[in-house]
């Protein structure tokens, strides 16, 4: 009871209701709820651009067997909501985000911790000599976790994943992708580990084959 009072005192009832409604809205959108899917019905390539719902962020922080040095990379990080949340929970050692919108990047870079980085970038231009690969090498990072929240086509995701295959292993979190899209990703080297909430969040693992 005292906990509830503290929450109400901190957020006030009206703000708490607003936060609750927004989180429900995020969840419905991520599940392609018809009410929010009008444009998508007309255009198959249309993808909603929304923040990651809290319920999914909570799942991301429950990753097991993280190595001594790890990095979480958010492709399409927006205002850094996921990066900041996971950093607060001390889930990984480093956090790196890519965002297309210059204004959002400029705003999100304010008050970032020393281990959180956000870069302005069009992911269609992601290439082999991207700075992130030097960063991983310099920091001697052992475990890599990639996060995609369906703001772009599956072809871009596959292109980015192919760049990371220089490493022996890495994990992927894919939220809001169609089953057909996931089939294009899965290979003998990329296998599914878990899926949550009617397969809206899928965790995959890449391991390089050895002869």
N, C-alpha and C positions, 0 to 999 in steps of 0.2 A: 504493500500500500504506500509506503514511504517513497519507493522507487517511482511509482506513478505520479505522486505529488511533485517529485523533483523534475520529472520530464515535463509535466504541465507548467511548472514554474519557469522552466527554461525556455520552452517553445510557445507557450500560451496555447489555448485550446484551438483557436482559429488557424494558427500556423500549423499545428499538429494535424488537423483535419486536411489542410492543403497538402502537406507532405505525404499523408496517407493516400490521398486521391491521386497525386502525381505518380507514386510508386505503383499503384494499381494500373494506371494508364500505361506506364512503361512496360509492365508485365503483359498487358493485353496486346500492346503493339508488337512486342517481341514474339508473341505467339501468332502473329498475323491475324488478329481478331478482325472479323469482317468490317466492323464499324470504322476501323482505321485503315482499311485495305482497298478503298474505292479506286485510288489511282493505280494500284498494283494490278487490279483486275483488268484495267484498260491497257496497261503497259507491263508486260512480263518482266522487263528489265528495270522497273522502278523499285527502288529500295528506300524504305523509311530511314531517316537519320535521327535517331533518338539516343538518349543516354542509357547506359547499361543499368537495368533495374537492380536494386539492392539485393534481392534474393539470389541473383546470379553472382554478384560480387562476393557474396558470402560463401558461395560454393568455390570460387576461385582461390580463396584463402585457405581452403582445406586440402591443398595439394600435399601429398605425402612424399617422403624420400627425396627431398630437395638436397642437392649437393652443397659442398662447402661454399662455393661461389656461384650465385645464380642471377639471372636477369629476366625480367618480364617485359616484353615488347608489345605495345598496343598499337595496332595499325588502324588509324582513324580514331585517335584518342579524345577528340573534342577538347573540352576544358580540363582534361586530366583527371576526371572523376574517379576512374578505376585505379589509376596510378597512385593517386593520393590516398585512396582508401586502403589499398594493399600495403603501401608504405607505412601507414599508421599502424597497421596490424603486424608490421615487420615480417611479412611473408617471404620476400625475396631480398637480395642484397642491392640490386640496381633496378631502375625502372626507366624505360625509354618509350616515348610516344611519338607517333607521326600524325600530323594534322594538316589538312589542305588549306584551311581558312586562316589568312594572315592575322586578322583581328583577334580571332580566338586564341591563336598561338601567343600573341603579344600579351593578352590578358592572362592566360593560364600560366605563363612563366613567372608571374609575380609570386614571391614568397615560396618558391620551390625549395625543398630540402636538397642538400648537396649530392644526393644519390638519385635524384629524379631529373630527367631531361626530356624536353619536348622540342621537336624539330618541325619546321614548316616544310612540307614536301608533298608533291603529287606522286602517289604511289605507282602510277603508270610509268614513272621514270625511275623506279627503284632498280638499282643495278649492282653488278658484281663488286664494284669498288666503293660501295656506300660506306660512310663513316662507321656505321654500327659494327662492321666486321673488324675494323681496326680497334674499336673500343673493346670488343669481346676478347680479342687477342691480347691487348695491352693489360686488361684487368685479369687475365687468366681465368676467365669464366668457364665453369664446368657444365652447368645446367642452363639450358635456354628454353624459355616458355614464350610462345607466340600467341597473340590473342587477336582474333578477327570477329567483328560484330557486323557482319553482312551489310556494309555500306557500299560495297562495290561488287563487281562480277566475280564469279568463281575463277575466271581465267587469270585475273590479277593475283588472286590468292595462290593459285598454282605456280605462277611465275615467281612469286616471292618465296614460296616453299622450296622451289628448285634452287634458289640462291643459297639457301641455308643447308642444302645437302652436302656442302663441303665439310660439315661437322659430322661426327660419328653418331650423334643422337640429338634430338630435341623434341619438345612437347608442343602440341597445338590445342588451343581452346577455340572452338568454332560455335558461335551463337547465332541462331536464326537462319541457318542455311537449309535449303531443301535437301531431302534425302538423295535426290538425283544428282545434286551438286556434290555431295559428299562421296558418292560413288566414283566421281572423276578423280578424287584425291587419293582414295585408298588403294594401296598397292601392297606387294609382299613386304616392302620396307616400312610402309605406313599402316599401322594397325589401330583399331579402335580399342580404347581402354574402358571408358565409361560413357554413358549418355544420361541426361537428366531431363525431367519435365517433358515427356512425350518427344524426346530426341531433339529438343530445341537447343540444348547445349551438349556438344560432343567433344570429348577429349581424345586426341589421337597422339600416338608416339611414333617417331621416326627412329629407326636403328639401321645403320649402314650394314649391309650384308658383308660377311667376311668369307673368303674362300676356304 
